[in-house]
Amino acid sequence: MKQIDAGSVGNHMQTIRQKLATYRRHPSSFVLLALTILAAVVTIGVLMSLIIYILVKGVPNLKLSMFAWKYTTENNSMLPSILNTLMMTALTLVIVVPVGVCSAIYLVEYSNRGSKFQMTLVKIICMTTETLQGIPSIVFGLFGYLVFVLTFHGNSLLGGAITMALMVLSLIMRTTEEALLSVPDSYREGSFGLGAGKLRTVFRIILPSAVPGILSGVILAIGHIVGETAALMYTAGTSTNVCTGLMKPCRTLAVHMYQLLCEGKYIDAAYATAVVLLVFVILINALSNVIAKKLVKK
């Protein structure tokens, strides 16, 4: 058995007494602490209740036939939708991540010292970025329908990916911008002092240090893409087949669940799809967190 260190116990008790004395002198601090704990408990409680509800309603309805290669009204297979979701997510990230990261690099590293016109341009970019975050997804869906569906003469994987890229562009830009701003200026000064140029400093010193923060924005974007329905219904379509080309229509997993609920006859299959969607999101977040931790250690 481990021996209890009397000194550490005494220090711990002294810390508790100091905190209690602080709360007596400043009751508002105790109120804020209580509200913070209450908010944490409510958040965890709501999340756990949603997870338990979905598992209880969906797990008993999972069947092996729901993972068949081809969708029919008898098996309600979700495998084509799972593959379409992976393709939609990958294509959207390929489009939006380079644009969002490069835009944030320009705003943080290159726009600080410029002409009056350049500063005005930066303000306009920031304002439009914040405006994009408040636009409802149904508006993006209608815009994508008018621009991409009519241009490409039908629903397509590419049209849905471009629409989703426009939706999550502001999220990628803001998280990348915050990650770059969190990098200490001493990194920049040290790199410049060793004779490195601006571009080399950004891509060899600043950007690798900000990768964990950038990856957190990518994780949020993936969750947004996987759970989106309104915008993708208008642009990517509701085809139940596996997408075989960029110009072919497809149905993602969230749209698949929505369609099953709307039809009214496949409620049990919709709950089973919700379980798979939940597991899908959890696995993506867990994998992304592992990658982020490894990057932080490096």
C-alpha positions in Angstrom: 0.0 0.0 0.0 1.2 3.5 -0.8 2.0 5.7 2.2 0.2 8.9 2.4 2.5 11.9 2.4 1.4 14.2 5.3 2.9 17.2 3.6 1.0 16.8 0.4 -2.3 16.3 2.3 -1.6 19.4 4.3 -0.9 21.4 1.1 -4.1 20.1 -0.4 -6.2 21.1 2.6 -4.6 24.5 2.6 -5.5 25.0 -1.0 -9.1 24.1 -0.3 -9.2 26.5 2.6 -7.8 29.3 0.3 -10.5 28.6 -2.3 -13.3 28.6 0.3 -12.0 31.9 1.6 -12.0 33.3 -1.9 -15.5 32.2 -2.5 -16.6 33.8 0.8 -15.0 37.1 -0.2 -16.3 36.9 -3.8 -19.7 35.0 -3.9 -20.0 35.7 -7.6 -17.0 33.4 -8.2 -18.9 30.6 -6.5 -22.0 31.3 -8.6 -19.9 31.2 -11.8 -18.4 27.9 -10.7 -21.8 26.4 -9.9 -23.2 27.5 -13.3 -20.2 26.1 -15.1 -20.6 22.7 -13.3 -24.3 22.8 -14.0 -23.7 23.5 -17.7 -21.2 20.7 -17.9 -23.7 18.2 -16.3 -26.5 19.3 -18.5 -24.4 18.9 -21.7 -23.1 15.5 -20.7 -26.6 14.4 -19.7 -28.2 15.5 -22.9 -25.4 13.8 -25.0 -25.7 10.6 -23.0 -29.5 10.5 -23.2 -29.3 11.0 -27.0 -26.7 8.2 -27.4 -28.7 5.8 -25.1 -32.0 6.6 -26.9 -30.5 6.0 -30.4 -28.8 2.7 -29.3 -31.9 1.4 -27.6 -34.1 2.2 -30.6 -31.7 1.3 -33.3 -29.5 -1.6 -32.2 -32.4 -4.2 -32.1 -33.3 -3.2 -35.7 -29.8 -3.7 -37.2 -29.8 -6.5 -39.7 -27.0 -8.0 -41.9 -29.2 -7.4 -45.0 -28.9 -3.6 -44.3 -25.3 -3.8 -45.5 -26.0 -5.4 -48.8 -24.3 -3.9 -51.9 -27.5 -2.9 -53.6 -30.4 -1.1 -52.1 -33.9 -2.5 -52.3 -37.2 -1.7 -50.5 -36.9 -5.0 -48.8 -33.4 -4.7 -47.3 -33.1 -0.8 -47.0 -29.4 -1.3 -47.4 -27.2 1.6 -46.1 -23.9 0.4 -47.5 -24.2 2.5 -50.8 -25.0 5.6 -48.6 -22.0 4.9 -46.4 -19.6 4.7 -49.4 -21.2 7.9 -50.9 -20.7 9.7 -47.5 -17.0 8.8 -47.6 -16.6 10.0 -51.1 -18.6 13.2 -50.4 -16.5 13.9 -47.3 -13.1 13.2 -49.1 -14.0 15.3 -52.1 -15.3 18.2 -50.0 -12.1 18.3 -47.9 -9.9 18.1 -51.0 -11.7 21.3 -52.3 -12.1 23.3 -49.1 -9.0 22.6 -47.0 -6.4 24.1 -49.3 -8.5 27.2 -50.0 -9.4 27.7 -46.3 -5.9 27.2 -45.0 -4.3 29.4 -47.6 -6.8 32.1 -47.0 -6.2 32.0 -43.3 -2.4 32.1 -43.9 -2.9 35.3 -46.0 -5.1 36.9 -43.4 -2.7 36.2 -40.5 0.8 36.3 -42.0 0.6 38.7 -45.0 -2.2 41.2 -44.4 -0.9 42.8 -41.3 1.2 45.3 -43.1 -0.2 46.6 -46.3 -1.8 49.4 -48.1 -5.1 51.0 -47.1 -6.8 49.1 -49.9 -5.4 45.8 -48.7 -6.6 46.4 -45.1 -10.1 47.3 -46.5 -10.1 44.1 -48.5 -9.2 42.1 -45.4 -12.1 43.6 -43.5 -14.4 42.7 -46.3 -13.1 39.1 -46.3 -13.6 38.8 -42.6 -17.1 40.2 -42.7 -18.2 37.9 -45.5 -16.6 34.9 -43.7 -18.6 35.6 -40.6 -21.8 36.1 -42.7 -21.3 32.7 -44.3 -21.5 31.1 -40.9 -25.0 32.4 -40.3 -26.6 31.4 -43.6 -29.0 28.4 -43.2 -28.1 25.2 -45.0 -31.3 25.2 -47.0 -30.2 28.5 -48.6 -26.9 26.9 -49.6 -28.9 24.0 -51.1 -31.1 26.3 -53.2 -27.9 28.2 -54.3 -26.2 24.9 -55.2 -29.3 23.8 -57.1 -29.5 27.0 -59.2 -25.8 27.2 -59.9 -24.4 23.6 -60.0 -27.4 21.3 -60.7 -28.6 23.4 -63.6 -25.1 23.9 -64.8 -24.2 20.2 -64.6 -27.7 19.3 -65.9 -28.6 17.2 -62.9 -27.7 16.2 -59.4 -24.1 15.1 -58.9 -21.4 14.3 -56.4 -19.3 17.2 -57.5 -22.2 19.7 -57.1 -22.9 18.5 -53.6 -19.2 18.6 -52.7 -18.8 22.2 -54.0 -21.9 23.3 -52.1 -20.6 21.6 -48.9 -17.2 23.2 -49.4 -18.9 26.7 -49.5 -20.7 25.8 -46.3 -17.7 24.8 -44.3 -15.2 27.2 -45.8 -15.8 29.8 -43.1 -15.3 27.2 -40.4 -12.0 26.1 -41.8 -10.8 29.6 -42.2 -11.7 30.7 -38.7 -10.2 27.7 -37.0 -7.0 27.9 -39.0 -6.8 31.6 -38.3 -7.1 31.0 -34.6 -4.5 28.2 -34.8 -2.0 30.4 -36.6 -2.5 33.3 -34.1 -1.8 30.9 -31.2 1.7 30.2 -32.5 4.1 32.3 -30.5 5.8 35.2 -32.3 9.2 33.9 -31.0 8.9 31.1 -33.6 8.7 33.7 -36.4 11.5 35.8 -34.9 13.8 32.9 -34.4 13.2 31.7 -38.0 13.9 35.2 -39.4 16.9 35.5 -37.2 18.4 32.3 -38.8 17.9 33.7 -42.2 14.7 32.0 -43.3 12.4 33.8 -45.6 8.7 34.5 -45.0 7.4 31.7 -47.1 9.8 29.1 -45.6 8.9 30.3 -42.1 5.2 29.9 -42.8 5.4 26.4 -44.3 8.2 24.9 -42.2 7.7 26.6 -38.8 4.3 28.2 -38.4 2.0 25.8 -40.2 3.4 22.6 -38.6 3.0 24.1 -35.2 -0.6 25.0 -36.0 -1.6 21.6 -37.4 -3.4 20.4 -34.3 -5.7 23.5 -34.3 -6.3 23.2 -38.0 -7.1 19.5 -37.6 -9.8 20.4 -35.0 -11.5 22.6 -37.6 -11.3 19.8 -40.1 -12.9 17.4 -37.6 -15.8 19.9 -37.1 -16.1 20.2 -40.9 -16.3 16.5 -41.3 -19.1 16.3 -38.7 -21.0 19.0 -40.6 -20.6 17.2 -43.9 -21.6 13.8 -42.6 -24.7 15.2 -40.8 -25.9 17.5 -43.6 -29.2 16.7 -45.4 -31.0 19.8 -46.7 -28.1 21.1 -49.0 -27.2 17.7 -50.3 -30.8 16.7 -51.1 -31.0 19.6 -53.6 -27.5 19.2 -55.1 -26.3 15.6 -54.7 -29.7 14.0 -55.0 -31.2 10.9 -53.4 -30.0 8.1 -55.7 -29.7 4.8 -53.8 -26.9 3.5 -55.9 -23.1 3.7 -55.2 -21.8 6.8 -57.0 -19.6 5.8 -59.9 -18.5 9.3 -61.1 -18.2 12.9 -60.1 -21.2 13.8 -62.3 -23.4 11.0 -60.9 -26.1 11.6 -58.2 -25.7 10.0 -54.8 -27.3 9.7 -51.4 -25.3 10.2 -48.2 -26.1 8.4 -44.9 -27.9 11.4 -43.3 -30.1 11.8 -46.4 -30.8 8.1 -46.4 -32.0 8.3 -42.9 -34.1 11.3 -43.6 -35.7 9.6 -46.7 -36.6 6.5 -44.6 -38.3 8.7 -42.0 -40.2 10.7 -44.6 -41.6 7.5 -46.2 -43.1 6.5 -42.9 -42.9 2.8 -43.5 -39.2 2.3 -42.5 -39.0 3.9 -39.1 -37.1 1.0 -37.6 -34.6 1.1 -40.5 -34.1 4.8 -39.9 -33.2 4.2 -36.2 -30.8 1.5 -37.3 -29.2 4.0 -39.7 -29.0 6.5 -36.9 -26.9 4.0 -34.9 -24.5 3.5 -37.8 -24.3 7.3 -38.4 -23.5 7.8 -34.7 -20.8 5.2 -34.7 -19.4 6.7 -37.9 -19.1 10.2 -36.4 -17.5 8.8 -33.2 -14.9 6.8 -35.1 -14.0 9.8 -37.2 -13.6 12.0 -34.1 -11.6 9.3 -32.3 -9.3 8.8 -35.2 -8.8 12.5 -35.7 -7.9 13.0 -32.0 -5.3 10.2 -32.2 -3.7 11.8 -35.2 -3.8 15.2 -33.5 -2.0 13.8 -30.4 0.7 12.2 -32.5 1.2 15.5 -34.3 1.5 17.4 -31.0 4.2 15.0 -29.8 6.2 15.4 -33.0 
